[in-house]
Amino acid sequence: MGMRLIRPAVLVLIACWQAAVLAQPPRPRLFDRCDVTFDPVMLSQPYDAMSPEDYVQSFSTTARRPANGETRGMSYSAVLLRHANYRLPTELYVVESEIGVTGEVLHDRPGPPIGEDFGDRGEIEARFDAGGGANLVAMAIRIPAGTQLDPGHVVLEFDVKYLCNHDDERTDRGTNNHGFTIHLSVNSAVQASLVGTEPDFGEIGMLSDLDVAGAGPSVTQRRHYLRVAGTGPYEVNVVSQNGWRMTATGAPSGNAAERIAYRYELLDQTLDSGRPNFTPVRCEASGVSGENIAMTATLTQGGLGKVPSPGYRDIITVTVTPLAVWVSGTVRCD
C-alpha cells in the first residue's frame, strides 16, 4: 500500500515540471541572432598629408551573419561611432549607385537614434533574406587635406551601433565595439622651399677687407630661411659649388683675384673656404604646418682689387631627403 501512495505523487511532480518547460517561449536559434560583422577594409590608395587635395576613396565591405538553410530573414541598420579619444577629422559615407552619397554614418558617441524603417539616409543597411548570410556595402571615406597622420600603416577603428528587425517581429539593438576597421597606408612625405630672397650683398667693389671686417650686419649679413614641412624625419645637407667663395663668372676659379670669400651658417654649423664640408643633420618630422630653418651668409672679404665683374656669385645646393620612419639620432631643426 505504501508504494502505491508514493508513485502517483512522483508522476504528478514530473508532469508539472514538463508542463512548465513546454510553456516557456522558444529561444532564438543561433542563426536568428543579430550577429552581423564587417570584413576589414584595406584601402588601396596611400594617404599623402602633403597633398593639397582632400583624400577621398570609395571602397566596399561585406556585412556577414551566421546562416544556414533555416535562418529567418532580417533587416539590419547601423551607424559608426568614434571612440572617446578619436580626434582625426574623418568622414564616412554610404554610397548607392542610383543616388550617390546618402549621408554620413560616422558620429560621436552616443550617436543618433537608428530609424525603425529600412531605407533611412545616413545608415549602413543590409537586407538578409531567409538563409542569406552576406551583403555588400558600398562606402566612401574623406580625410581633409593637411590632416596630420604618422607615416606607416594606420588602422582606424570604430564601434558599430546597430538595430535588427527580424521577420518574426523581434527587434535587437546593441553596440559592437571595434566592429569596423579600416587599414590605411600613410606616405612619408617632405616638402622644402626657400623663404625670402636669395642672399645679395649688393655693390662691394669699393670695400676693402678691413672695411668688411669693421662693417655692421646690415652690410655683411644676409639671412633667408628653408621652410620644411613633412610627416616623417628628414636629412639636410648643403654644398657650395665654389667652396664658399663667390667668383667673377660663377664657376670655380683658381685665381684669387676672381674670388670673394664668405661664410655660411646652417643648423649650428659654420662653413667657409677653410671648413667647406657640412655634416648632414637628421631632423625630426616638422609636421604639415612646417618649420623655418635659418640660413645666414656673412661676407668676409671686400671687392676692392678684384677682377671687375657685373656679379660675383656662388651656387649653394641644399638637399632635403625623407628618411625611413624608424631611423634614430634625429634632432629638432627649427
Backbone as numpy.savetxt, mean C-alpha at the origin, in Angstrom:
# Nx Ny Nz CAx CAy CAz Cx Cy Cz
-46.70 -61.47 41.79 -47.53 -60.26 41.79 -46.67 -59.00 41.79
-45.51 -59.00 42.58 -44.67 -57.80 42.63 -44.09 -57.46 41.27
-43.72 -58.44 40.50 -43.16 -58.19 39.18 -44.16 -57.55 38.25
-45.40 -57.94 38.31 -46.41 -57.37 37.43 -46.68 -55.90 37.74
-46.53 -55.50 38.99 -46.75 -54.11 39.33 -45.62 -53.21 38.83
-44.40 -53.69 38.80 -43.26 -52.86 38.41 -43.20 -52.69 36.89
-43.47 -53.73 36.15 -43.29 -53.68 34.71 -44.13 -52.62 34.02
-45.43 -52.47 34.32 -46.18 -51.40 33.66 -45.65 -50.01 33.96
-45.14 -49.78 35.16 -44.60 -48.46 35.49 -43.41 -48.12 34.61
-42.55 -49.10 34.38 -41.39 -48.88 33.53 -41.83 -48.58 32.10
-42.79 -49.27 31.62 -43.27 -49.03 30.27 -43.87 -47.64 30.12
-44.54 -47.17 31.12 -45.12 -45.84 31.06 -44.04 -44.78 31.00
-42.99 -44.94 31.80 -41.89 -43.97 31.80 -41.19 -43.94 30.44
-40.95 -45.07 29.88 -40.29 -45.12 28.58 -41.16 -44.48 27.52
-42.43 -44.75 27.55 -43.34 -44.19 26.56 -43.39 -42.67 26.66
-43.38 -42.12 27.88 -43.41 -40.68 28.05 -42.14 -40.03 27.54
-41.00 -40.66 27.80 -39.71 -40.10 27.35 -39.65 -40.07 25.82
-40.11 -41.12 25.19 -40.11 -41.16 23.74 -41.02 -40.09 23.16
-42.16 -39.85 23.78 -43.07 -38.84 23.30 -42.45 -37.45 23.40
-41.72 -37.20 24.49 -41.07 -35.90 24.66 -40.03 -35.65 23.58
-39.29 -36.70 23.23 -38.29 -36.57 22.18 -38.94 -36.28 20.84
-40.00 -36.98 20.55 -40.66 -36.79 19.26 -41.31 -35.42 19.14
-41.63 -34.79 20.28 -42.31 -33.50 20.23 -41.36 -32.35 19.93
-40.00 -32.53 20.05 -39.04 -31.45 19.80 -38.98 -31.12 18.31
-38.80 -29.81 17.94 -38.69 -29.46 16.51 -37.38 -29.99 15.95
-37.35 -30.37 14.71 -36.11 -30.91 14.11 -35.04 -29.85 14.03
-33.81 -30.24 14.34 -32.68 -29.31 14.23 -32.28 -29.15 12.76
-31.76 -27.93 12.40 -31.29 -27.76 11.01 -30.17 -28.74 10.70
-30.26 -29.35 9.58 -29.19 -30.26 9.17 -27.93 -29.47 8.83
-26.81 -30.17 8.77 -25.53 -29.51 8.49 -25.61 -28.69 7.21
-26.26 -29.24 6.19 -26.29 -28.58 4.89 -27.41 -27.56 4.77
-28.11 -27.28 5.88 -29.13 -26.25 5.87 -28.74 -25.06 6.74
-27.48 -24.97 7.14 -27.02 -23.87 7.96 -26.44 -22.76 7.08
-26.25 -21.60 7.70 -25.72 -20.44 6.96 -24.20 -20.39 7.09
-23.54 -21.45 6.64 -22.08 -21.54 6.74 -21.46 -21.15 5.40
-21.54 -19.86 5.07 -21.03 -19.37 3.79 -19.62 -18.82 3.99
-18.70 -19.21 3.14 -17.33 -18.70 3.16 -16.98 -18.13 1.79
-15.92 -17.31 1.76 -15.47 -16.70 0.51 -14.04 -17.16 0.21
-13.79 -17.48 -1.06 -12.42 -17.81 -1.47 -11.53 -16.59 -1.31
-10.28 -16.76 -0.87 -9.36 -15.61 -0.79 -9.18 -14.96 -2.16
-9.05 -13.64 -2.16 -8.89 -12.88 -3.39 -7.41 -12.58 -3.61
-6.91 -12.90 -4.79 -5.52 -12.62 -5.16 -5.54 -11.57 -6.28
-5.19 -10.33 -5.97 -5.21 -9.27 -6.98 -3.96 -9.38 -7.85
-4.16 -9.34 -9.16 -3.04 -9.53 -10.09 -2.25 -8.25 -10.32
-2.87 -7.10 -10.15 -2.20 -5.83 -10.44 -1.52 -5.29 -9.18
-0.19 -5.11 -9.18 0.48 -4.56 -7.99 0.04 -3.13 -7.72
0.11 -2.75 -6.46 -0.22 -1.37 -6.08 1.05 -0.53 -6.06
0.97 0.65 -6.68 2.09 1.58 -6.73 1.67 2.87 -6.03
2.20 3.09 -4.84 1.81 4.27 -4.06 2.25 5.57 -4.71
3.20 5.52 -5.64 3.68 6.73 -6.28 2.89 7.10 -7.53
1.96 6.26 -7.93 1.16 6.57 -9.11 0.21 7.72 -8.82
0.03 8.63 -9.77 -0.92 9.73 -9.56 -2.37 9.30 -9.72
-2.60 8.09 -10.17 -3.96 7.59 -10.40 -4.40 6.70 -9.24
-5.71 6.72 -8.95 -6.26 5.80 -7.97 -6.02 4.36 -8.43
-5.83 3.48 -7.46 -5.71 2.05 -7.75 -7.12 1.47 -7.82
-7.54 1.00 -8.99 -8.87 0.43 -9.18 -8.71 -0.91 -9.89
-9.26 -1.96 -9.30 -9.18 -3.26 -9.96 -10.46 -4.06 -9.67
-10.96 -4.68 -10.72 -12.10 -5.58 -10.58 -11.59 -6.99 -10.26
-12.40 -7.75 -9.56 -12.02 -9.12 -9.22 -13.28 -9.93 -8.96
-13.11 -11.24 -8.89 -14.21 -12.14 -8.56 -13.80 -13.04 -7.42
-14.76 -13.39 -6.60 -14.55 -14.38 -5.56 -15.77 -15.29 -5.56
-15.63 -16.46 -4.95 -16.73 -17.42 -4.91 -17.24 -17.57 -3.49
-18.56 -17.38 -3.33 -19.23 -17.65 -2.06 -19.62 -19.13 -2.05
-19.22 -19.83 -1.00 -19.44 -21.28 -0.94 -20.16 -21.67 0.35
-20.92 -22.75 0.27 -21.53 -23.34 1.46 -21.48 -24.85 1.31
-21.45 -25.58 2.44 -21.53 -27.04 2.35 -22.88 -27.44 1.77
-22.89 -28.37 0.85 -24.15 -28.76 0.22 -24.09 -30.19 -0.26
-25.27 -30.82 -0.29 -25.44 -32.11 -0.96 -26.79 -32.10 -1.65
-27.24 -33.23 -2.13 -28.47 -33.28 -2.89 -29.71 -32.94 -2.08
-29.61 -32.97 -0.74 -30.78 -32.70 0.08 -30.79 -31.27 0.65
-29.80 -30.46 0.32 -29.70 -29.12 0.87 -30.81 -28.23 0.35
-31.49 -27.55 1.26 -32.55 -26.63 0.85 -31.94 -25.34 0.29
-32.72 -24.59 -0.45 -32.27 -23.33 -1.00 -32.28 -22.23 0.04
-31.51 -21.14 -0.23 -31.52 -19.98 0.65 -30.96 -18.78 -0.10
-31.30 -17.60 0.40 -30.77 -16.33 -0.11 -29.81 -15.77 0.93
-28.65 -15.34 0.46 -27.58 -14.87 1.35 -27.27 -13.40 1.03
-27.20 -12.56 2.07 -26.82 -11.16 1.92 -25.78 -10.81 2.97
-24.81 -9.93 2.61 -23.74 -9.61 3.55 -23.14 -8.26 3.24
-22.50 -7.66 4.24 -21.64 -6.50 4.09 -20.32 -6.81 4.78
-19.28 -6.03 4.46 -17.96 -6.23 5.05 -17.70 -5.14 6.08
-17.02 -5.51 7.16 -16.74 -4.58 8.26 -15.24 -4.44 8.44
-14.79 -3.19 8.62 -13.39 -2.94 8.95 -13.15 -3.29 10.41
-11.92 -3.70 10.69 -11.53 -3.90 12.09 -11.33 -2.55 12.76
-11.33 -2.53 14.09 -11.26 -1.27 14.83 -9.98 -0.49 14.52
-8.87 -1.20 14.24 -7.59 -0.52 14.00 -7.28 -0.37 12.51
-8.27 -0.58 11.66 -8.05 -0.51 10.21 -8.18 0.94 9.77
-7.10 1.50 9.20 -7.10 2.92 8.82 -6.89 3.14 7.32
-6.70 2.09 6.56 -6.44 2.24 5.14 -7.72 2.69 4.43
-7.69 3.78 3.65 -8.90 4.27 2.99 -9.28 3.42 1.78
-9.75 2.21 2.06 -10.12 1.27 1.01 -11.62 1.33 0.74
-12.01 1.18 -0.51 -13.42 1.08 -0.86 -13.64 -0.21 -1.65
-14.71 -0.93 -1.32 -15.05 -2.17 -2.00 -16.49 -2.10 -2.49
-16.71 -2.58 -3.72 -18.02 -2.49 -4.35 -18.41 -3.84 -4.94
-19.71 -4.05 -5.04 -20.24 -5.15 -5.83 -20.50 -4.63 -7.24
-20.19 -5.44 -8.24 -20.37 -5.04 -9.64 -21.33 -6.02 -10.31
-22.32 -5.48 -11.00 -23.23 -6.30 -11.81 -23.08 -5.91 -13.27
-23.12 -6.90 -14.14 -22.84 -6.66 -15.55 -23.85 -5.71 -16.18
-25.10 -5.74 -15.70 -26.13 -4.91 -16.32 -26.02 -3.44 -15.90
-25.72 -3.18 -14.63 -25.77 -1.80 -14.13 -24.45 -1.31 -13.56
-23.42 -2.15 -13.60 -22.12 -1.73 -13.07 -22.07 -1.77 -11.56
-21.37 -0.77 -10.97 -21.21 -0.73 -9.51 -22.56 -0.51 -8.84
-22.84 -1.32 -7.83 -24.14 -1.25 -7.16 -24.07 -0.59 -5.79
-22.91 -0.26 -5.30 -22.82 0.38 -3.99 -21.68 -0.18 -3.17
-21.15 0.65 -2.28 -20.03 0.23 -1.44 -20.51 -0.76 -0.39
-19.71 -1.80 -0.15 -20.10 -2.84 0.80 -19.17 -2.90 2.01
-18.18 -1.99 2.10 -17.25 -1.98 3.22 -17.60 -0.84 4.17
-17.76 -1.16 5.46 -18.23 -0.18 6.43 -17.47 -0.31 7.74
-17.51 0.78 8.53 -17.03 0.71 9.90 -18.03 -0.09 10.73
-17.55 -0.68 11.83 -18.45 -1.43 12.70 -19.42 -0.47 13.38
-20.66 -0.84 13.65 -21.24 -2.18 13.46 -21.80 -2.41 12.07
-21.70 -1.43 11.18 -22.22 -1.59 9.83 -23.72 -1.34 9.75
-24.23 -1.17 8.55 -25.66 -0.90 8.38 -26.49 -2.17 8.58
-27.79 -2.01 8.83 -28.65 -3.21 8.88 -28.74 -3.83 7.49
-28.83 -5.14 7.45 -28.94 -5.85 6.17 -30.41 -6.02 5.84
-30.77 -5.65 4.62 -32.17 -5.70 4.22 -32.70 -7.12 4.14
-33.97 -7.26 4.45 -34.62 -8.56 4.38 -34.82 -9.01 2.93
-34.98 -8.05 2.03 -35.28 -8.39 0.64 -34.00 -8.67 -0.14
-34.12 -9.57 -1.08 -33.01 -9.89 -1.96 -32.97 -8.86 -3.08
-31.78 -8.36 -3.42 -31.65 -7.37 -4.47 -31.38 -5.98 -3.97
-31.02 -5.81 -2.68 -30.71 -4.50 -2.14 -29.34 -4.05 -2.64
-29.22 -2.76 -2.94 -27.94 -2.21 -3.36 -26.97 -2.15 -2.18
-25.67 -2.25 -2.48 -24.66 -2.12 -1.44 -24.56 -3.34 -0.55
-24.92 -4.52 -1.07 -24.78 -5.76 -0.31 -24.22 -6.84 -1.23
-23.41 -7.72 -0.64 -22.98 -8.92 -1.36 -24.13 -9.92 -1.27
-24.60 -10.40 -2.41 -25.76 -11.29 -2.41 -25.47 -12.54 -3.23
-26.00 -13.65 -2.75 -25.86 -14.92 -3.47 -27.11 -15.74 -3.24
-27.61 -16.31 -4.32 -28.78 -17.18 -4.24 -28.32 -18.62 -4.40
-28.54 -19.42 -3.34 -28.19 -20.84 -3.37 -29.47 -21.63 -3.59
-29.61 -22.22 -4.75 -30.76 -23.08 -5.00 -30.59 -24.40 -4.26
-31.65 -25.18 -4.20 -31.59 -26.47 -3.51 -30.44 -27.29 -4.08
-29.56 -27.76 -3.19 -28.42 -28.56 -3.60 -27.24 -27.76 -4.10
-27.40 -26.43 -4.27 -26.31 -25.61 -4.80 -25.34 -25.19 -3.72
-24.03 -25.13 -4.05 -23.03 -24.81 -3.04 -22.07 -23.70 -3.40
-22.20 -23.07 -4.58 -21.23 -22.05 -4.98 -21.90 -20.96 -5.80
-21.46 -19.71 -5.57 -21.93 -18.55 -6.33 -20.77 -17.63 -6.59
-20.60 -17.19 -7.83 -19.55 -16.25 -8.19 -20.02 -14.82 -7.90
-19.15 -14.03 -7.23 -19.48 -12.65 -6.88 -18.45 -11.74 -7.55
-18.92 -10.80 -8.36 -18.04 -9.83 -9.03 -17.95 -8.57 -8.18
-16.72 -8.09 -7.95 -16.50 -6.94 -7.08 -15.41 -6.05 -7.65
-15.19 -4.93 -7.00 -14.12 -4.00 -7.39 -13.56 -3.35 -6.13
-12.26 -3.00 -6.18 -11.60 -2.33 -5.06 -11.02 -1.01 -5.56
-11.04 0.00 -4.71 -10.41 1.29 -5.02 -9.59 1.74 -3.83
-8.32 2.10 -4.09 -7.45 2.68 -3.08 -7.02 4.05 -3.62
-7.29 5.13 -2.91 -6.96 6.46 -3.42 -5.47 6.62 -3.70
-5.14 7.39 -4.72 -3.73 7.66 -5.06 -3.01 8.27 -3.87
-1.76 7.83 -3.68 -0.94 8.38 -2.60 -1.12 7.70 -1.26
-1.97 6.68 -1.18 -2.14 5.96 0.08 -0.87 5.20 0.43
-0.40 5.38 1.66 0.85 4.75 2.09 0.62 3.29 2.43
1.37 2.40 1.76 1.35 0.97 2.06 2.78 0.46 2.04
3.13 -0.34 3.04 4.48 -0.90 3.07 4.68 -1.83 1.87
5.86 -1.76 1.23 6.10 -2.64 0.09 6.13 -4.10 0.51
5.82 -4.97 -0.45 5.82 -6.40 -0.19 4.42 -6.98 -0.37
4.17 -8.06 0.36 2.88 -8.74 0.27 1.98 -8.25 1.40
0.81 -7.73 1.04 -0.13 -7.17 2.01 -1.41 -7.99 1.98
-1.93 -8.31 3.17 -3.20 -9.03 3.29 -4.21 -8.11 3.97
-5.31 -7.82 3.28 -6.40 -7.03 3.84 -7.47 -7.99 4.34
-7.86 -7.85 5.62 -8.84 -8.75 6.22 -10.06 -7.97 6.69
-11.23 -8.53 6.45 -12.48 -7.89 6.86 -13.41 -8.94 7.46
-14.26 -8.49 8.39 -15.30 -9.34 8.93 -16.51 -9.30 8.01
-17.29 -10.37 8.04 -18.48 -10.48 7.19 -19.73 -10.50 8.07
-20.56 -9.50 7.92 -21.85 -9.44 8.62 -22.91 -9.94 7.64
-23.64 -11.01 8.02 -24.49 -11.68 7.04 -25.91 -11.90 7.54
-26.78 -12.21 6.59 -28.16 -12.62 6.85 -28.51 -13.71 5.84
-29.10 -14.80 6.33 -29.54 -15.89 5.46 -31.04 -16.07 5.61
-31.75 -16.04 4.50 -33.17 -16.36 4.45 -33.32 -17.73 3.80
-33.66 -18.73 4.65 -33.80 -20.10 4.15 -35.18 -20.28 3.51
-35.26 -21.21 2.59 -36.53 -21.46 1.91 -37.58 -22.07 2.83
-37.14 -22.61 3.99 -38.12 -23.11 4.96 -38.54 -22.02 5.95
-38.26 -20.74 5.57 -38.68 -19.55 6.32 -37.89 -19.32 7.61
-36.77 -19.99 7.77 -35.87 -19.67 8.88 -34.96 -18.51 8.46
-34.50 -17.73 9.42 -33.58 -16.63 9.18 -32.40 -16.73 10.13
-31.19 -16.63 9.60 -29.97 -16.62 10.41 -29.25 -15.30 10.21
-28.73 -14.74 11.30 -27.89 -13.55 11.24 -26.63 -13.81 12.04
-25.55 -13.14 11.66 -24.32 -13.30 12.42 -23.16 -12.57 11.78
-21.97 -12.78 12.33 -20.74 -12.18 11.81 -19.67 -13.25 11.73
-19.03 -13.33 10.61 -17.91 -14.25 10.40 -16.62 -13.43 10.46
-15.92 -13.51 11.59 -14.70 -12.72 11.77 -13.60 -13.16 10.80
-12.93 -12.19 10.21 -11.83 -12.44 9.25 -12.32 -13.31 8.08
-13.56 -13.14 7.71 -14.14 -14.01 6.70 -13.88 -13.60 5.26
-13.26 -12.43 5.04 -13.02 -11.97 3.66 -11.60 -11.42 3.59
-10.77 -12.01 2.75 -9.35 -11.61 2.67 -8.99 -11.26 1.23
-8.15 -10.24 1.11 -7.63 -9.79 -0.19 -6.11 -9.74 -0.10
-5.44 -10.39 -1.03 -3.98 -10.40 -1.09 -3.52 -9.45 -2.18
-2.56 -8.59 -1.81 -2.15 -7.51 -2.70 -0.65 -7.35 -2.66
-0.05 -7.21 -3.85 1.40 -6.95 -3.96 1.62 -5.45 -4.04
2.55 -4.93 -3.23 2.83 -3.49 -3.20 4.25 -3.25 -3.69
4.39 -2.46 -4.74 5.71 -2.17 -5.29 6.51 -1.26 -4.36
7.83 -1.46 -4.36 8.73 -0.51 -3.71 9.15 0.50 -4.78
8.70 1.73 -4.63 8.93 2.74 -5.66 9.56 3.99 -5.05
10.41 4.65 -5.84 11.08 5.87 -5.40 11.02 6.88 -6.54
10.71 8.13 -6.21 10.75 9.23 -7.17 11.69 10.31 -6.63
12.53 10.87 -7.50 13.48 11.90 -7.09 13.44 13.05 -8.08
13.62 14.26 -7.57 13.64 15.44 -8.42 14.42 16.55 -7.72
14.93 17.51 -8.50 15.64 18.64 -7.94 14.67 19.76 -7.60
14.89 20.36 -6.45 14.07 21.49 -6.00 14.96 22.72 -5.98
14.55 23.76 -6.67 15.38 24.97 -6.76 16.17 24.99 -8.05
16.88 26.08 -8.26 17.67 26.23 -9.48 19.02 25.56 -9.34
19.62 25.24 -10.48 20.97 24.68 -10.45 21.95 25.72 -9.91
22.98 25.25 -9.18 23.94 26.20 -8.62 24.63 27.04 -9.71
24.59 28.34 -9.51 25.21 29.27 -10.48 25.86 30.39 -9.67
27.19 30.51 -9.77 27.91 31.53 -9.01 27.96 32.88 -9.71
27.42 32.94 -10.90 27.41 34.22 -11.61 28.79 34.61 -12.14
29.02 35.91 -12.30 30.28 36.41 -12.85 31.36 36.43 -11.77
32.40 35.61 -11.94 33.48 35.54 -10.93 34.84 35.80 -11.58
34.86 36.32 -12.81 36.12 36.53 -13.53 37.02 37.55 -12.85
36.47 38.45 -12.03 37.28 39.49 -11.38 37.63 39.12 -9.95
37.23 37.92 -9.49 37.52 37.52 -8.11 38.78 36.67 -8.06
39.69 37.07 -7.16 40.88 36.27 -6.92 40.55 35.19 -5.88
41.52 34.29 -5.64 41.31 33.27 -4.62 41.15 33.91 -3.25
41.91 35.00 -2.98 41.79 35.70 -1.69 40.42 36.36 -1.57
39.92 36.91 -2.67 38.58 37.51 -2.65 37.52 36.47 -2.27
37.66 35.29 -2.86 36.69 34.22 -2.58 36.78 33.78 -1.13
38.01 33.68 -0.62 38.18 33.23 0.77 37.56 34.20 1.75
37.54 35.50 1.41 36.99 36.49 2.33 35.54 36.85 2.07
34.97 36.29 1.02 33.60 36.64 0.67 32.59 35.88 1.53
31.39 36.42 1.64 30.34 35.79 2.42 29.59 34.73 1.63
28.67 34.02 2.31 27.91 32.94 1.66 27.10 33.40 0.46
26.67 34.67 0.44 25.86 35.13 -0.70 26.65 35.09 -2.00
27.98 35.16 -1.88 28.85 35.11 -3.06 29.32 33.70 -3.34
29.66 32.97 -2.29 30.36 31.70 -2.48 29.47 30.46 -2.35
28.27 30.56 -1.80 27.45 29.36 -1.56 26.17 29.38 -2.39
25.83 28.19 -2.89 24.57 27.98 -3.58 23.98 26.65 -3.06
22.73 26.74 -2.64 22.08 25.53 -2.08 20.85 25.18 -2.91
20.70 23.91 -3.17 19.47 23.39 -3.76 19.14 22.08 -3.05
18.05 21.43 -3.46 17.56 20.28 -2.70 17.21 19.14 -3.64
17.40 17.95 -3.11 16.96 16.73 -3.77 15.71 16.25 -3.04
14.58 16.25 -3.72 13.34 15.76 -3.12 13.17 14.30 -3.47
13.02 13.46 -2.44 12.84 12.02 -2.65 11.55 11.59 -1.97
10.69 10.91 -2.73 9.48 10.31 -2.19 9.49 8.84 -2.55
9.16 7.99 -1.58 9.20 6.56 -1.88 8.61 5.72 -0.76
8.26 4.51 -1.12 7.64 3.60 -0.17 8.64 2.63 0.45
9.85 2.62 -0.04 10.86 1.71 0.49 12.20 2.40 0.66
13.18 1.71 1.23 14.51 2.30 1.40 15.17 2.56 0.04
16.16 3.45 0.05 16.84 3.80 -1.19 18.28 4.18 -0.90
19.08 4.18 -1.93 20.50 4.53 -1.80 20.79 5.77 -2.63
21.60 6.69 -2.05 21.99 7.92 -2.74 23.49 7.87 -3.04
23.83 8.22 -4.27 25.23 8.33 -4.67 25.37 9.59 -5.53
26.56 10.16 -5.58 26.80 11.35 -6.37 28.22 11.31 -6.93
28.37 11.76 -8.18 29.69 11.84 -8.81 29.77 13.15 -9.57
31.02 13.64 -9.71 31.29 14.85 -10.49 32.08 14.45 -11.74
31.64 14.94 -12.89 32.32 14.61 -14.13 33.76 15.13 -14.12
33.98 16.31 -13.50 35.30 16.95 -13.56 36.03 16.96 -12.22
35.64 16.04 -11.31 36.36 15.96 -10.04 36.15 17.17 -9.16
34.94 17.74 -9.16 34.56 18.88 -8.33 35.34 20.13 -8.73
35.45 20.28 -10.05 36.01 21.50 -10.64 35.11 21.92 -11.79
34.86 23.20 -11.93 34.21 23.73 -13.13 35.30 23.99 -14.17
35.03 23.64 -15.40 36.01 23.83 -16.45 35.46 24.75 -17.54
36.39 25.29 -18.34 36.01 26.27 -19.36 35.08 25.67 -20.41
35.25 24.39 -20.72 34.42 23.75 -21.75 33.33 22.86 -21.15
33.40 22.61 -19.86 32.48 21.67 -19.22 32.95 20.25 -19.27
34.04 19.98 -20.00 34.62 18.64 -20.09 35.86 18.57 -19.21
36.28 17.37 -18.84 37.51 17.25 -18.03 38.70 17.93 -18.71
39.55 18.57 -17.90 40.72 19.28 -18.44 41.89 19.11 -17.49
43.07 18.91 -18.07 44.28 18.81 -17.27 44.98 20.15 -17.10
44.41 21.21 -17.68 45.02 22.54 -17.63 44.44 23.29 -16.43
45.29 23.61 -15.45 44.83 24.30 -14.24 44.25 25.66 -14.55
44.66 26.28 -15.68 44.14 27.60 -16.04 42.71 27.52 -16.58
42.24 26.31 -16.82 40.86 26.12 -17.30 39.95 25.50 -16.24
40.43 25.49 -14.97 39.65 24.84 -13.91 39.44 25.79 -12.74
38.22 25.79 -12.19 37.90 26.55 -10.98 37.32 25.57 -9.96
37.94 25.47 -8.81 37.56 24.46 -7.83 36.37 24.93 -6.96
35.61 23.96 -6.50 34.53 24.19 -5.53 34.39 22.93 -4.69
33.64 23.03 -3.62 33.37 21.83 -2.83 31.86 21.62 -2.76
31.51 20.38 -2.45 30.09 19.98 -2.48 29.77 19.20 -1.21
28.62 19.53 -0.61 28.21 18.86 0.63 26.86 18.17 0.42
26.83 16.91 0.81 25.61 16.10 0.68 25.63 15.01 1.74
24.57 14.95 2.54 24.40 13.90 3.55 25.64 13.75 4.43
26.08 14.89 4.98 27.19 14.93 5.94 28.53 14.54 5.35
28.66 14.56 4.04 29.94 14.32 3.40 30.33 15.56 2.59
31.63 15.92 2.69 32.16 17.07 1.95 33.11 16.57 0.88
32.86 16.96 -0.36 33.62 16.48 -1.51 34.33 17.66 -2.18
35.57 17.43 -2.62 36.30 18.41 -3.41 37.33 17.66 -4.25
38.20 18.40 -4.92 39.15 17.75 -5.81 40.12 16.84 -5.06
40.36 17.12 -3.78 41.23 16.26 -2.99 40.52 15.07 -2.38
39.18 15.16 -2.25 38.36 14.05 -1.70 37.16 13.88 -2.62
37.38 13.31 -3.78 36.34 13.32 -4.81 35.27 12.23 -4.68
35.54 11.21 -3.85 34.66 10.05 -3.85 33.62 10.11 -2.73
32.39 9.91 -3.11 31.26 9.89 -2.17 30.99 8.45 -1.75
30.77 8.23 -0.47 30.38 6.91 0.03 28.86 6.81 -0.03
28.30 5.91 -0.83 26.84 5.81 -0.96 26.17 5.66 0.40
25.02 6.30 0.54 24.26 6.29 1.80 22.94 5.58 1.57
22.62 4.65 2.46 21.34 3.95 2.41 20.34 4.67 3.32
19.24 5.08 2.74 18.27 5.91 3.45 16.99 5.14 3.75
16.37 5.48 4.86 15.06 4.92 5.19 14.01 5.43 4.21
12.90 4.71 4.13 11.80 5.15 3.26 11.35 6.55 3.65
11.14 7.37 2.66 10.76 8.77 2.92 9.26 8.97 2.97
8.49 7.96 2.52 7.04 8.11 2.47 6.60 8.79 1.20
5.32 8.70 0.91 4.81 9.25 -0.34 4.80 10.78 -0.33
4.81 11.39 0.85 4.86 12.86 0.90 6.25 13.39 0.59
7.28 12.56 0.76 8.63 12.93 0.37 9.39 13.74 1.41
10.68 13.90 1.18 11.55 14.70 2.04 12.59 15.39 1.17
13.10 16.52 1.65 14.11 17.29 0.92 15.48 17.07 1.53
16.44 16.74 0.69 17.82 16.54 1.11 18.64 17.71 0.59
19.30 18.44 1.51 20.05 19.63 1.12 21.35 19.25 0.41
21.68 20.03 -0.65 22.94 19.88 -1.38 23.53 21.28 -1.54
24.78 21.46 -1.07 25.39 22.79 -1.03 26.69 22.81 -1.82
26.79 23.74 -2.75 28.03 23.96 -3.50 28.69 25.24 -2.99
29.99 25.18 -2.70 30.72 26.34 -2.17 31.94 26.62 -3.05
32.01 27.83 -3.56 33.13 28.23 -4.41 34.40 28.35 -3.58
35.52 27.76 -4.05 36.79 27.84 -3.30 37.91 28.51 -4.11
37.67 28.82 -5.35 38.63 29.53 -6.17 37.93 30.64 -6.94
38.69 31.68 -7.29 38.17 32.75 -8.12 38.50 32.52 -9.58
37.93 33.39 -10.43 38.16 33.26 -11.87 39.26 34.15 -12.40
39.86 34.96 -11.51 40.90 35.87 -11.95 42.10 35.08 -12.47
42.55 35.38 -13.68 43.71 34.71 -14.26 43.38 33.43 -14.99
42.13 33.03 -15.00 41.76 31.81 -15.72 41.50 32.11 -17.21
41.48 31.05 -17.99 41.18 31.17 -19.42 39.77 31.72 -19.58
39.59 32.79 -20.34 38.24 33.35 -20.50 37.27 32.33 -21.10
36.06 32.32 -20.58 35.02 31.41 -21.10 33.66 31.98 -20.70
32.66 31.85 -21.58 31.33 32.37 -21.22 30.68 31.62 -20.07
31.13 30.42 -19.77 30.50 29.67 -18.68 31.31 28.48 -18.24
31.98 28.61 -17.09 32.63 27.46 -16.48 31.54 26.57 -15.87
31.69 25.28 -16.03 30.64 24.40 -15.52 31.18 23.00 -15.22
30.38 22.28 -14.46 30.64 20.88 -14.14 29.32 20.14 -14.25
29.37 18.85 -14.43 28.16 18.02 -14.45 28.16 17.11 -13.23
27.15 17.27 -12.39 27.01 16.44 -11.18 25.86 15.46 -11.43
26.11 14.19 -11.17 25.09 13.17 -11.34 24.74 12.58 -9.97
23.48 12.78 -9.56 22.98 12.19 -8.32 22.11 11.00 -8.68
22.42 9.85 -8.12 21.68 8.62 -8.41 20.91 8.18 -7.17
19.62 7.93 -7.35 18.77 7.42 -6.27 18.26 6.06 -6.70
18.60 5.02 -5.94 18.30 3.64 -6.32 17.41 2.98 -5.27
16.25 2.45 -5.65 15.43 1.70 -4.68 16.18 0.47 -4.19
15.97 0.13 -2.93 16.59 -1.04 -2.33 15.53 -2.05 -1.92
15.96 -3.29 -1.74 15.04 -4.30 -1.22 14.58 -3.90 0.17
13.35 -4.23 0.50 12.76 -3.77 1.75 13.45 -4.34 2.98
14.19 -5.44 2.83 14.78 -6.09 4.00 16.23 -5.66 4.27
16.76 -4.68 3.53 18.14 -4.27 3.76 18.30 -3.64 5.13
19.50 -3.72 5.66 19.81 -3.13 6.98 20.77 -1.96 6.78
21.04 -1.26 7.88 22.00 -0.17 7.83 21.48 1.09 7.20
20.16 1.30 7.22 19.60 2.53 6.66 19.53 3.63 7.72
19.55 4.88 7.27 19.49 6.04 8.17 18.48 7.03 7.61
18.04 7.92 8.47 17.16 9.01 8.02 17.98 9.99 7.20
17.41 10.45 6.09 18.16 11.30 5.17 17.51 12.66 4.95
16.65 13.10 5.85 16.03 14.41 5.66 16.89 15.49 6.30
